[in-house]
C-alpha cells in the first residue's frame, strides 16, 4: 500500500461519516 492510499485509509478511520465514500474509492481503485 502506497503512502497516498495509507493516508486515505487513515482519514476514513478517523471520519466514519465518509466511510462509505472511502469504500467506493478503494473499490474503484481495485
Order of alpha helices (4+ residues) and beta strands (2+ residues): alpha-alpha
